[in-house]
Amino acid sequence: MKNLTKIITGKYGEKIAVSFLKKRGYHIIETNYRCALGEIDIVARENEELVFIEVKTRKSNELGYPEQAVGIKKQRKLSQLALCYLEGKKLTNVKARFDVLAITMSASGNEMKLIKNAFDFIDA
């Protein structure tokens, strides 16, 4: 049951993330991009940059802030997923970056924290 709650919270977070990002000028290209390595939550464009966005949603900060869940292991995996995306779409010479959108849900409203250029590409 705990896993289902996490999945529902995550899906809700991704849904409100899309709306939040659109209001800030991001053009959403796709959500939940999947390849053999895993999934990228949101792929978007902001101005001339392709942006790979990891959405982290929590119901409280009891276990730390949502953005703290994007550690070095997750950054490495997201880097490989981005390569998979770029190769799969045959995109070359594209400016790209990684953003993290941390969402903390509460009864008084959702706290949204967008961290642009949150980390650099990490080679395998």
PyMOL commands that place a pseudoatom at each C-alpha (Angstrom):
pseudoatom trace, name=CA, resn=MET, resi=1, chain=A, elem=C, hetatm=0, pos=[0.000, 0.000, 0.000]
pseudoatom trace, name=CA, resn=LYS, resi=2, chain=A, elem=C, hetatm=0, pos=[2.860, 2.357, 0.840]
pseudoatom trace, name=CA, resn=ASN, resi=3, chain=A, elem=C, hetatm=0, pos=[4.260, 1.991, -2.686]
pseudoatom trace, name=CA, resn=LEU, resi=4, chain=A, elem=C, hetatm=0, pos=[0.883, 2.821, -4.231]
pseudoatom trace, name=CA, resn=THR, resi=5, chain=A, elem=C, hetatm=0, pos=[0.690, 5.986, -2.136]
pseudoatom trace, name=CA, resn=LYS, resi=6, chain=A, elem=C, hetatm=0, pos=[4.154, 6.997, -3.367]
pseudoatom trace, name=CA, resn=ILE, resi=7, chain=A, elem=C, hetatm=0, pos=[3.128, 6.364, -6.991]
pseudoatom trace, name=CA, resn=ILE, resi=8, chain=A, elem=C, hetatm=0, pos=[-0.080, 8.401, -6.612]
pseudoatom trace, name=CA, resn=THR, resi=9, chain=A, elem=C, hetatm=0, pos=[1.812, 11.257, -4.919]
pseudoatom trace, name=CA, resn=GLY, resi=10, chain=A, elem=C, hetatm=0, pos=[4.445, 11.179, -7.673]
pseudoatom trace, name=CA, resn=LYS, resi=11, chain=A, elem=C, hetatm=0, pos=[1.894, 11.193, -10.501]
pseudoatom trace, name=CA, resn=TYR, resi=12, chain=A, elem=C, hetatm=0, pos=[0.013, 14.071, -8.865]
pseudoatom trace, name=CA, resn=GLY, resi=13, chain=A, elem=C, hetatm=0, pos=[3.299, 15.970, -8.510]
pseudoatom trace, name=CA, resn=GLU, resi=14, chain=A, elem=C, hetatm=0, pos=[4.128, 15.467, -12.189]
pseudoatom trace, name=CA, resn=LYS, resi=15, chain=A, elem=C, hetatm=0, pos=[0.664, 16.699, -13.187]
pseudoatom trace, name=CA, resn=ILE, resi=16, chain=A, elem=C, hetatm=0, pos=[0.942, 19.950, -11.220]
pseudoatom trace, name=CA, resn=ALA, resi=17, chain=A, elem=C, hetatm=0, pos=[4.567, 20.297, -12.363]
pseudoatom trace, name=CA, resn=VAL, resi=18, chain=A, elem=C, hetatm=0, pos=[3.476, 20.520, -16.009]
pseudoatom trace, name=CA, resn=SER, resi=19, chain=A, elem=C, hetatm=0, pos=[1.056, 23.353, -15.215]
pseudoatom trace, name=CA, resn=PHE, resi=20, chain=A, elem=C, hetatm=0, pos=[3.675, 25.142, -13.081]
pseudoatom trace, name=CA, resn=LEU, resi=21, chain=A, elem=C, hetatm=0, pos=[6.322, 24.892, -15.805]
pseudoatom trace, name=CA, resn=LYS, resi=22, chain=A, elem=C, hetatm=0, pos=[3.983, 26.046, -18.597]
pseudoatom trace, name=CA, resn=LYS, resi=23, chain=A, elem=C, hetatm=0, pos=[3.164, 29.187, -16.598]
pseudoatom trace, name=CA, resn=ARG, resi=24, chain=A, elem=C, hetatm=0, pos=[6.909, 29.887, -16.452]
pseudoatom trace, name=CA, resn=GLY, resi=25, chain=A, elem=C, hetatm=0, pos=[7.379, 29.680, -20.215]
pseudoatom trace, name=CA, resn=TYR, resi=26, chain=A, elem=C, hetatm=0, pos=[8.484, 26.076, -20.594]
pseudoatom trace, name=CA, resn=HIS, resi=27, chain=A, elem=C, hetatm=0, pos=[7.195, 24.264, -23.673]
pseudoatom trace, name=CA, resn=ILE, resi=28, chain=A, elem=C, hetatm=0, pos=[6.462, 20.680, -22.638]
pseudoatom trace, name=CA, resn=ILE, resi=29, chain=A, elem=C, hetatm=0, pos=[7.677, 18.221, -25.274]
pseudoatom trace, name=CA, resn=GLU, resi=30, chain=A, elem=C, hetatm=0, pos=[6.791, 15.028, -23.458]
pseudoatom trace, name=CA, resn=THR, resi=31, chain=A, elem=C, hetatm=0, pos=[6.172, 13.515, -20.067]
pseudoatom trace, name=CA, resn=ASN, resi=32, chain=A, elem=C, hetatm=0, pos=[7.263, 10.140, -18.748]
pseudoatom trace, name=CA, resn=TYR, resi=33, chain=A, elem=C, hetatm=0, pos=[9.740, 9.455, -21.564]
pseudoatom trace, name=CA, resn=ARG, resi=34, chain=A, elem=C, hetatm=0, pos=[10.807, 5.831, -21.252]
pseudoatom trace, name=CA, resn=CYS, resi=35, chain=A, elem=C, hetatm=0, pos=[13.737, 3.898, -22.637]
pseudoatom trace, name=CA, resn=ALA, resi=36, chain=A, elem=C, hetatm=0, pos=[15.492, 0.691, -21.563]
pseudoatom trace, name=CA, resn=LEU, resi=37, chain=A, elem=C, hetatm=0, pos=[17.336, 2.584, -18.798]
pseudoatom trace, name=CA, resn=GLY, resi=38, chain=A, elem=C, hetatm=0, pos=[14.291, 4.096, -17.089]
pseudoatom trace, name=CA, resn=GLU, resi=39, chain=A, elem=C, hetatm=0, pos=[12.173, 7.229, -17.264]
pseudoatom trace, name=CA, resn=ILE, resi=40, chain=A, elem=C, hetatm=0, pos=[12.562, 10.987, -17.528]
pseudoatom trace, name=CA, resn=ASP, resi=41, chain=A, elem=C, hetatm=0, pos=[9.669, 12.781, -15.824]
pseudoatom trace, name=CA, resn=ILE, resi=42, chain=A, elem=C, hetatm=0, pos=[9.454, 15.778, -18.169]
pseudoatom trace, name=CA, resn=VAL, resi=43, chain=A, elem=C, hetatm=0, pos=[11.289, 16.840, -21.303]
pseudoatom trace, name=CA, resn=ALA, resi=44, chain=A, elem=C, hetatm=0, pos=[10.712, 20.491, -22.160]
pseudoatom trace, name=CA, resn=ARG, resi=45, chain=A, elem=C, hetatm=0, pos=[12.155, 23.435, -24.004]
pseudoatom trace, name=CA, resn=GLU, resi=46, chain=A, elem=C, hetatm=0, pos=[12.905, 26.784, -22.442]
pseudoatom trace, name=CA, resn=ASN, resi=47, chain=A, elem=C, hetatm=0, pos=[14.087, 29.323, -24.981]
pseudoatom trace, name=CA, resn=GLU, resi=48, chain=A, elem=C, hetatm=0, pos=[16.863, 27.562, -26.927]
pseudoatom trace, name=CA, resn=GLU, resi=49, chain=A, elem=C, hetatm=0, pos=[17.569, 24.879, -24.325]
pseudoatom trace, name=CA, resn=LEU, resi=50, chain=A, elem=C, hetatm=0, pos=[16.282, 21.364, -24.038]
pseudoatom trace, name=CA, resn=VAL, resi=51, chain=A, elem=C, hetatm=0, pos=[15.494, 20.712, -20.382]
pseudoatom trace, name=CA, resn=PHE, resi=52, chain=A, elem=C, hetatm=0, pos=[15.312, 17.344, -18.657]
pseudoatom trace, name=CA, resn=ILE, resi=53, chain=A, elem=C, hetatm=0, pos=[13.235, 17.814, -15.525]
pseudoatom trace, name=CA, resn=GLU, resi=54, chain=A, elem=C, hetatm=0, pos=[13.158, 15.529, -12.518]
pseudoatom trace, name=CA, resn=VAL, resi=55, chain=A, elem=C, hetatm=0, pos=[10.069, 16.059, -10.353]
pseudoatom trace, name=CA, resn=LYS, resi=56, chain=A, elem=C, hetatm=0, pos=[10.294, 15.113, -6.678]
pseudoatom trace, name=CA, resn=THR, resi=57, chain=A, elem=C, hetatm=0, pos=[7.129, 15.290, -4.613]
pseudoatom trace, name=CA, resn=ARG, resi=58, chain=A, elem=C, hetatm=0, pos=[6.795, 14.803, -0.881]
pseudoatom trace, name=CA, resn=LYS, resi=59, chain=A, elem=C, hetatm=0, pos=[3.931, 15.179, 1.553]
pseudoatom trace, name=CA, resn=SER, resi=60, chain=A, elem=C, hetatm=0, pos=[6.273, 16.554, 4.225]
pseudoatom trace, name=CA, resn=ASN, resi=61, chain=A, elem=C, hetatm=0, pos=[9.913, 17.400, 4.834]
pseudoatom trace, name=CA, resn=GLU, resi=62, chain=A, elem=C, hetatm=0, pos=[10.108, 14.742, 7.543]
pseudoatom trace, name=CA, resn=LEU, resi=63, chain=A, elem=C, hetatm=0, pos=[12.572, 12.699, 5.487]
pseudoatom trace, name=CA, resn=GLY, resi=64, chain=A, elem=C, hetatm=0, pos=[14.323, 15.750, 4.062]
pseudoatom trace, name=CA, resn=TYR, resi=65, chain=A, elem=C, hetatm=0, pos=[13.540, 18.145, 1.250]
pseudoatom trace, name=CA, resn=PRO, resi=66, chain=A, elem=C, hetatm=0, pos=[12.377, 16.596, -2.031]
pseudoatom trace, name=CA, resn=GLU, resi=67, chain=A, elem=C, hetatm=0, pos=[15.389, 17.905, -3.969]
pseudoatom trace, name=CA, resn=GLN, resi=68, chain=A, elem=C, hetatm=0, pos=[17.709, 16.018, -1.609]
pseudoatom trace, name=CA, resn=ALA, resi=69, chain=A, elem=C, hetatm=0, pos=[16.463, 12.795, -3.211]
pseudoatom trace, name=CA, resn=VAL, resi=70, chain=A, elem=C, hetatm=0, pos=[18.336, 13.681, -6.404]
pseudoatom trace, name=CA, resn=GLY, resi=71, chain=A, elem=C, hetatm=0, pos=[21.722, 12.464, -5.275]
pseudoatom trace, name=CA, resn=ILE, resi=72, chain=A, elem=C, hetatm=0, pos=[24.767, 11.558, -7.341]
pseudoatom trace, name=CA, resn=LYS, resi=73, chain=A, elem=C, hetatm=0, pos=[23.400, 8.113, -8.254]
pseudoatom trace, name=CA, resn=LYS, resi=74, chain=A, elem=C, hetatm=0, pos=[20.150, 9.632, -9.551]
pseudoatom trace, name=CA, resn=GLN, resi=75, chain=A, elem=C, hetatm=0, pos=[22.088, 12.369, -11.393]
pseudoatom trace, name=CA, resn=ARG, resi=76, chain=A, elem=C, hetatm=0, pos=[24.206, 9.730, -13.134]
pseudoatom trace, name=CA, resn=LYS, resi=77, chain=A, elem=C, hetatm=0, pos=[21.087, 7.806, -14.153]
pseudoatom trace, name=CA, resn=LEU, resi=78, chain=A, elem=C, hetatm=0, pos=[19.347, 10.954, -15.433]
pseudoatom trace, name=CA, resn=SER, resi=79, chain=A, elem=C, hetatm=0, pos=[22.470, 11.799, -17.440]
pseudoatom trace, name=CA, resn=GLN, resi=80, chain=A, elem=C, hetatm=0, pos=[22.340, 8.389, -19.125]
pseudoatom trace, name=CA, resn=LEU, resi=81, chain=A, elem=C, hetatm=0, pos=[18.602, 8.745, -19.748]
pseudoatom trace, name=CA, resn=ALA, resi=82, chain=A, elem=C, hetatm=0, pos=[19.221, 12.140, -21.371]
pseudoatom trace, name=CA, resn=LEU, resi=83, chain=A, elem=C, hetatm=0, pos=[21.805, 10.550, -23.683]
pseudoatom trace, name=CA, resn=CYS, resi=84, chain=A, elem=C, hetatm=0, pos=[19.306, 7.825, -24.538]
pseudoatom trace, name=CA, resn=TYR, resi=85, chain=A, elem=C, hetatm=0, pos=[16.726, 10.519, -25.376]
pseudoatom trace, name=CA, resn=LEU, resi=86, chain=A, elem=C, hetatm=0, pos=[19.111, 12.587, -27.503]
pseudoatom trace, name=CA, resn=GLU, resi=87, chain=A, elem=C, hetatm=0, pos=[20.355, 9.539, -29.416]
pseudoatom trace, name=CA, resn=GLY, resi=88, chain=A, elem=C, hetatm=0, pos=[16.836, 8.161, -29.861]
pseudoatom trace, name=CA, resn=LYS, resi=89, chain=A, elem=C, hetatm=0, pos=[15.567, 11.476, -31.249]
pseudoatom trace, name=CA, resn=LYS, resi=90, chain=A, elem=C, hetatm=0, pos=[18.773, 11.962, -33.293]
pseudoatom trace, name=CA, resn=LEU, resi=91, chain=A, elem=C, hetatm=0, pos=[19.419, 15.325, -31.656]
pseudoatom trace, name=CA, resn=THR, resi=92, chain=A, elem=C, hetatm=0, pos=[22.935, 16.684, -31.909]
pseudoatom trace, name=CA, resn=ASN, resi=93, chain=A, elem=C, hetatm=0, pos=[24.478, 20.041, -31.024]
pseudoatom trace, name=CA, resn=VAL, resi=94, chain=A, elem=C, hetatm=0, pos=[21.579, 20.799, -28.702]
pseudoatom trace, name=CA, resn=LYS, resi=95, chain=A, elem=C, hetatm=0, pos=[22.024, 22.918, -25.587]
pseudoatom trace, name=CA, resn=ALA, resi=96, chain=A, elem=C, hetatm=0, pos=[20.572, 20.921, -22.734]
pseudoatom trace, name=CA, resn=ARG, resi=97, chain=A, elem=C, hetatm=0, pos=[20.381, 21.094, -18.959]
pseudoatom trace, name=CA, resn=PHE, resi=98, chain=A, elem=C, hetatm=0, pos=[18.892, 19.335, -15.958]
pseudoatom trace, name=CA, resn=ASP, resi=99, chain=A, elem=C, hetatm=0, pos=[16.317, 21.035, -13.740]
pseudoatom trace, name=CA, resn=VAL, resi=100, chain=A, elem=C, hetatm=0, pos=[14.781, 19.671, -10.559]
pseudoatom trace, name=CA, resn=LEU, resi=101, chain=A, elem=C, hetatm=0, pos=[11.285, 20.656, -9.481]
pseudoatom trace, name=CA, resn=ALA, resi=102, chain=A, elem=C, hetatm=0, pos=[10.793, 19.944, -5.777]
pseudoatom trace, name=CA, resn=ILE, resi=103, chain=A, elem=C, hetatm=0, pos=[7.195, 19.897, -4.576]
pseudoatom trace, name=CA, resn=THR, resi=104, chain=A, elem=C, hetatm=0, pos=[6.132, 19.728, -0.949]
pseudoatom trace, name=CA, resn=MET, resi=105, chain=A, elem=C, hetatm=0, pos=[2.405, 19.154, -0.596]
pseudoatom trace, name=CA, resn=SER, resi=106, chain=A, elem=C, hetatm=0, pos=[0.519, 20.526, 2.376]
pseudoatom trace, name=CA, resn=ALA, resi=107, chain=A, elem=C, hetatm=0, pos=[-3.017, 21.437, 3.402]
pseudoatom trace, name=CA, resn=SER, resi=108, chain=A, elem=C, hetatm=0, pos=[-2.137, 25.138, 3.082]
pseudoatom trace, name=CA, resn=GLY, resi=109, chain=A, elem=C, hetatm=0, pos=[-0.942, 24.690, -0.507]
pseudoatom trace, name=CA, resn=ASN, resi=110, chain=A, elem=C, hetatm=0, pos=[1.889, 23.190, -2.481]
pseudoatom trace, name=CA, resn=GLU, resi=111, chain=A, elem=C, hetatm=0, pos=[5.370, 24.613, -2.132]
pseudoatom trace, name=CA, resn=MET, resi=112, chain=A, elem=C, hetatm=0, pos=[7.153, 24.558, -5.496]
pseudoatom trace, name=CA, resn=LYS, resi=113, chain=A, elem=C, hetatm=0, pos=[10.901, 24.995, -5.769]
pseudoatom trace, name=CA, resn=LEU, resi=114, chain=A, elem=C, hetatm=0, pos=[12.394, 25.054, -9.268]
pseudoatom trace, name=CA, resn=ILE, resi=115, chain=A, elem=C, hetatm=0, pos=[16.136, 24.488, -9.380]
pseudoatom trace, name=CA, resn=LYS, resi=116, chain=A, elem=C, hetatm=0, pos=[17.407, 25.373, -12.837]
pseudoatom trace, name=CA, resn=ASN, resi=117, chain=A, elem=C, hetatm=0, pos=[20.632, 23.788, -14.006]
pseudoatom trace, name=CA, resn=ALA, resi=118, chain=A, elem=C, hetatm=0, pos=[20.545, 21.654, -10.852]
pseudoatom trace, name=CA, resn=PHE, resi=119, chain=A, elem=C, hetatm=0, pos=[23.510, 19.501, -11.852]
pseudoatom trace, name=CA, resn=ASP, resi=120, chain=A, elem=C, hetatm=0, pos=[25.917, 18.858, -14.683]
pseudoatom trace, name=CA, resn=PHE, resi=121, chain=A, elem=C, hetatm=0, pos=[25.996, 15.826, -16.970]
pseudoatom trace, name=CA, resn=ILE, resi=122, chain=A, elem=C, hetatm=0, pos=[27.769, 12.900, -15.326]
pseudoatom trace, name=CA, resn=ASP, resi=123, chain=A, elem=C, hetatm=0, pos=[29.454, 10.377, -17.587]
pseudoatom trace, name=CA, resn=ALA, resi=124, chain=A, elem=C, hetatm=0, pos=[28.914, 6.708, -16.784]
for i in range(1, 124): cmd.bond("trace and resi %d" % i, "trace and resi %d" % (i + 1))
show_as sticks, trace
zoom trace
